[in-house]
Amino acid sequence: MRVPRRSSSNTHHRGDADCTRQWFPASTATGLLLGSVLAAVLSAALTDVQLETWGWRLPFFLAAPMGLIGRYICTRLEDTPAFRELAQQDEVIKAPVFAMFRDHWRPLLIAMCAVLLNAVGFYVVLTYMPTYLTTELGYGATESFVATTIALVTYIGFILLTGLASDRFGRKRMLTIASICFIVLTVPAFMLLDAGRFAVVVLIEITLGAMLTLNDGTLPSFLAEMFPTRIRYTGFAVSFNVSNALFGGTAPFMATLLIGVTNSNLAPGWYLMAAAAVCLGAVICAKETFHKPLREV
């Protein structure tokens, strides 16, 4: 279920790179934050038997109206100014997916690889972590959700700043720093999780969440600037959603599988580090375009 959910939750990024783009990952994290708070409340208020019999259904009932809100938003999305200008000039192509694979396969491949840190990092750090803390490290459900909730608050706050920082320092620089941070610090962080106290767990989650914002606050603009206007939305959507569906939605499964195969609690950290290495390689191959107007990309 995580594969279609991760894909659909990220389908409607705008294909531009204006000053509001860091709000998109922040809004996703806000929804996850509300879910984490609700999970913590339910785990504290209900017994294990109540949660297993009927308590797990409550979040689904509360989320049901969100479908109507999502439908309302989808029917009122507007095209970007650059695309409207293209439409006025009658230069909109009829088969953007075909044109993308034919003429822009290289930036598409770079973009898909660059998304890996977001895909794996978001799910491992902000979604899988409560399960990891309870099943692998023996923490209680309430403690695990509290730690992740604090990390989510940190993520939301920092991502609004890192998006602005990418406008000043460049997309490649921010993504490179994020990738190097995860390559160097992820495995040591999981070592501390495995050996530390709850206060250390909270500190590690805050650090990982803040590191992730260096990537996620920059990524929407980076992807938008990878493609020309006529296929920008298609290139953004395909690269972001395919990578997230394949590697983000399956990240908890892969983390659990790797722990079982290696018999090591550090396996998720190595997996996240590998994703960061792939992201770094892709960013190195990309061009820096933050200083150019989108019409000139």
N, C-alpha and C positions, 0 to 999 in steps of 0.2 A: 504493500500500500504506500510505502514511502516514496517509491519511484514516481508514480503519477502525481502524488501530492507535491513533491519537491519541484516537479516540472511545471505543474499548473500554477503554483504559488509565485512563480517568477516569470510568467508569460507576458506580463503587461508592463514591463519597464518601458519608459519612453526612449525613443531612439535619438536622444540628443545628449548634450553634455553641459547643461546649464548649471546654475548654482544650487539647484534643488535635488540633484541626483543622489546625494548621500542620504536623502530621506527614504529612498526606496528600500535599501537593506535595513535601515533603522526601523521602518514600519513592519517589516517581516519579523525583526527581533522583538518588536513591541508585542506582536501577537503571540510569539513564543513566550515572552515574559509573562503575559496574562495567563497563559496556559500553565506555566511553571508555578505561578502563585496559586492558581486554582488547585493544581495537583498537591502542593504543599498543604493547603487548607484541608483538602479531602483526606489526605493521608494522616493528618493530625486529628481530624474530627471523627473519622470512621474506623471501624475495626477492619482487619484483613478480610474477614468473612464478608462484611458489608461491601467492601470495595470489589471483591471478586464476584459477588452476586448481582448487585445493582449499581453500586457507586461509580463504576467505570463508565456507565451510560450517561451520567450527568453532563460531562463536557460536550458530548455530541448533541444533546438537546439544546445547550446554550449556544453552540456554534451554528445550529441550523439556520437562523435568520441571516447569517453572514452570506449565504448563497444569494439571497435577494439583493443585498447591498452590492455584492460583486457584480451581479447582472446589471444593476443600475449604473455602476461605474463604467462597465465595458461598453454599454450602448452610448456613452457620452464622451468617449475618448476622442481627442482631436489630433490631427496630424501635426507634425512639427512645422515651423515656418519654412525650413529648408525644403521639406517635401512638398508643401503647398506651392512653393515657387516652382518646383520641378513639374508639378501637375499643370500649372498654368502654362508652362512651356511645352506641354504635351510630350514630356520625356520620361514618363512613367513606364517601366518595362512590364510586360505581361507575365513573364515567368521569372521572377527574381531568384527563386531557389536554383533553377537551372543555370542562370547567369552567375550566381555566386559560386557554384561548384565548377563551372567552366572557366571563369575569369579570375576568381578570387579565392582559390582553394588554399593558397599559402597563408594569407591572413586569417582565413577560417581555421586552419590547423593551429596556428599560433594562438588564436583567441581561445580555442577549446582547451589547449594545454594550460593557458594562463588562468583559466577558470578553476583548475583543479584544486588550488589552495583554498579558494572560497568554498567549493563543493565539499571537500573532505573536512576542512577546518570548521566550517559552520556546524556540520552535523556531529563531528567528534567532540568539539569543545562545548557546544551549546545545547545539543540534543542527546547525544549518547552518554555524556558524562554522568548524569544521575544514575543510570543503569550500571555504569562502570564502577561508581563509588559503592553502590549497594551490593552488587554481585561479586565483584572482584576484591574490593578492599574492606567490605564488611560494615560500612556506615549505614545508619538508619535512613529510611526513605525521606523523612522530614529534613534531616541534616543535608542530604544530597540535593534536594530541591532548593533549600535555602542557599547553599553555596552557588548553585547554578543561577538562581535568581539574582544574586549579587553580581555575578559575572555578566548577566544580560543587561543589568542597569549600567554597568561600566561600558559594555559594548555600545549601547545606544548613545550614551553621552560622548564617548570618544569618536564615534563614527561621524558625527556632525562636524568635528574639528578636522579629522583626517581628510575628508572630502575637500574642504577648503584648502588644506595644506597642499594637496595635489595640484591645485591651480597655481600655486606659487613655486613649488619645487619640481613639478613634472610628474607625469604618470609613471614613467619607467623608474625613476628614483624611489618613489614611494613603494611600488610593487617589489623592487629589488630589496629594499630594506626589510619589508615584510617577509619575503622568502628567506633571506639570510637569517633573520631572527628565528624563524621556525626550524630551519635546518640546524642551527646551533643550539637552540634552547629547548626544543620539544622533548627530546629523550631525557635530559636532566630534569625537566619539569615532571615527567611521569615517574622518575626515580624518587623525587621528593613526595609526590602523591602517594607512592607505595610505602614510604617510610615515615611520613609526617603525621602531625596531629591535624585536627579539624581546622585550626587557624591557618596552618600551612596550606591546606587544601583550598581554603577560600582565597588566600593570597595567590596561589598558583592559577586558579581559575580567573581571577581578576587580570593577572598578567597575560594569560593566553587570550582572553577576550580583548584586551587592549591591543595586543599584537595583531589580532585578526582584523581589527578596524583599519590598520594601515593598508591592508589589501582591499577589504570590502568597501571602504569609503572612496577608493580610487577606481575600482574595477568598472563600474558603470560607464564612467567617462572614457576610460581606456578602450572598452569594447565599442562604444559609439564612434570613436575616432579611428577605429581599425578599418572601417568600410566607407565607401562613397555613399552619397545620399540615396541613390537609386536602389541600393540593396542594404542600406544601413540597418533597418529594422529586422530584415530577414537574417542578416549576418549576426546581429546581436542575439536574436531569439534562438537561432539554431545553435550557436556556439555555447551560449549560457545554459540553455535548457538541456541540451544533449549531455553536456558534461555533468550538470547537476543531477540529472536523472540517472545516469550510469554510475557516477562515482559518489555523489552526495547521498542519494536515496539508499545506496547499498553500503555506505560507510559503517553504520552500526553492525550490519551483518559481517562485513569484512573484518572489523575490529574483533568481534566475538570469535570468528573463524580463526584468525591469526593467533589469538590467545590460546585457543584449543590446540592448534597445530604446534606452536612454539613452546607452550606451557610457560609463557612469560607475560606478566602484566604490562610489560613495556611495549608489547607488539603494536597497540594503537599509536603510540608515539612514533615508532619507526615508520608506520604507514603514513602518518601525517607528515613526517619529515620527507618521505619520498615524494609525496604530492607537492611539497614546497620546492623540492629540487626540480621537478618537471616544470613548475610555474616559473622558476628562475630562468631555466633554459629558454622558455618561450619569450619571456620579457626581454632577455638579451637579444633575441632575434628580431624583436619588434622595433618599429621606428617611433621616435618621440614626436608627438603631434600636438601637445597641449597648447603650444603657442600659436597654432594655426586656427582660423575660423573653420567651422565644419564644412562650409561650401568649398573650401580649398583642399580638403582631405582626399 
